[in-house]
Amino acid sequence: MLLMSARICGKMDQLGDVIGCAMQKQTKRLMTADQVAEMLQVSKYTVWRWSRDGTIPSIRLPSGCLRFDPSIIEDLIRCREAS
């Protein structure tokens, strides 16, 4: 969800809690930019831009690849549908 949906829904105060919770869930599989783009129906370049400007939090792997927490993306989708 996070930064983008937090901005959209006005829930910036919950962002830290959500990210902290997501980091504790180590059993979840992280998503690639391509997977996120498909779910959000945007291009992977948009996902990269959102990551770069802080709209969506991401995790940068040692290889340089970006990964995204699925629960954050699901929250973002729910927030977009609600608005």
Summary of the structure (lengths in Angstrom):
residues: 83
radius of gyration: 11.9
end to end distance: 13.3
largest distance: 36.4
contacts: 232
relative contact order: 0.25
helix: 61%
strand: 7%
